[in-house]
Amino acid sequence: MAFYRRLGLSVPDTDAAFPIHHRAAQVPGGVDLHFDSTEFARYAIVEDPDGNAVGVMSPVDPARRSDAGFP
């Protein structure tokens, strides 16, 4: 969090639901930016061009992960 705070992002110290694993901040343009610990960093939600929420998750078992063809 120190890195992002040095960049000027205002990130609260704690979140009542996940005090050591999650932080959230609002950035200009109405964007919510969320940071998770490595224990929680297996899931992401993005919006497609039509505004539909799409969940992206990595397999929990490291042996089943792949780079999905990305370099």
Secondary structure, DSSP 8 states (H G I E B T S, - for coil): -HHHHHTT----S--SSSTTTEEEEEETTTEEEEEE-TTTTTEEEEE-TTS-EEEEE--SSGGG---TT--
